[in-house]
Amino acid sequence: MLNADIPFSESVTLTKPYLLGRTVGGVLMTIGHFIFGFHAFVLVKRCVHATRSLSPFPTTTTETAQ
């Protein structure tokens, strides 16, 4: 790109493989962020469900032997 004898369109053509690699990397990062968000959502949902099912006064059942 610093050589004035080479047309700009040729320098853009030479950078296309690098731009493709950058795009693939960005897509993989985006997919990873969505997977992370989904797992975080499931974790919070499970924690909320687990705390709602806990009772502050545990009940114990005693079985009488006959």
N, C-alpha and C positions, 0 to 999 in steps of 0.2 A: 504494500500500500504506500510505501514511501518512495517507490520508483515512479517517476513521472512518465517514463516511456511506456509503461504498461497501462492499458485502459482500466478504469475502475470496475467495469463489469466483469473483467477477467479475475480481478482480485476477489470480487464477491463470489464468483464461481468456485474459486479455490477454498473459500471458507465454508462452503455448504456442508461438507462432512462434519466439521466441528459444530456447526449449528444444529445438525441432526443429532449429534451426540448430546448436546446441551438440552435439546428438546426431550430426548428419551430420558435423560436424567431427571429433568423437571417433572415429567409424567410419573416416573417411579416415586419421586419425592411426594407428589400430590396423592398418589394412591396410598403411600405409607402414612400420610397425615390423616386420610379418611379412615384407615384401619385403626390407627391410634385413637381417633375420636370415637369410633364405634366401641372399642374395648373399654375406654374410659366411661362411656355411657352405660355399658353393661355392668361395669364394676360398681358405679354409683347406684344403679338400679338394684343390684343384688344387696348392697349394704343397706339401702333404705328398706328393702323388703325384710332383711334379717333383723333390723332394729325394731320394726313394727311388730314382728311376731314375738319379740321378747316381752315378757310381762314383768312389771316391777315387783310383783308378789308371786314368786314361784309356787306353784301348787304341787304338792307331792301326794301321790296316791299310796295308801297303805293297804296292803292286801292282808286280810285276816286268814290265818291258817285254820282249816277245819279238820 
